[in-house]
Amino acid sequence: MKIEKLAQYMRARAAFEQVKWGLTKSFLQSHFDAGIRSFFGVELSDRGELLRDLQQPEFFRTYQAS
């Protein structure tokens, strides 16, 4: 699945934000397959690589560095 990194990141970000994450990988994958490349401020490349997070840029930098 091309959205595996997104799913992992979103679970970590939800924990950081202290909110529940309930979307499934298949939900994310179907939207990715339909051409969507931005999820809750997180932008992805066509290969599914995380590019940036417009909503939580500092958390994104910390996550990418770990």
N, C-alpha and C positions, 0 to 999 in steps of 0.2 A: 504494500500500500504506500502510495506516495505521501500520505498525510500522517504517517507514523510519528514523525518529528513534531508536527503540529499538535497531535493528540497529546504527546508527552509534555510539550511546552504548556499547552492550555491547562492540563491537570496541575502542573506546578504553579502556573500563574493564578489559577483559581484558589489554590491553597494559600498563596501569598496574599490574595485579596480577601481571603476568608469567605469565599462564596462556593456554592456547590457547582460542580461541573457534571452535567448529565448527558451531554451529547455523545453519541456513539461514533466509532470510527467509520462505520458504514454511512452514516449521515454526512460526515465531513467528506468522505471519499466521493459520494454521489455529487455533492456540490462542486468539489474539485474537478471531477470528470465533466461537469457542465460548464467549466470555464471560470469558476469563481477562484480568485487568488488572494482575497482579503477576507479574513475571519476575525471579527472583534478587534480590528485594528492591526492584526498580524498579517503581513504581506508575505506571500510565498512565490518562489520562482516556478516555472513550468515543470521543474523536476521535483518540486515539493520541498525545496530548501527554504529555511526561515530566512527572510531578508531583513525585516525590521518589525517593530511593534510600535505603532503610533500612539497607543493608549498607555503603555507602560514601558517607555524606552529605557529607563534606568534598570528596571527589573530584567529587561531583555539583554542589556549589556552584561549584567551580572550572571545571568543564566548562560549566555554564550561563552563567558570566560571560564566557567566551571567545568 
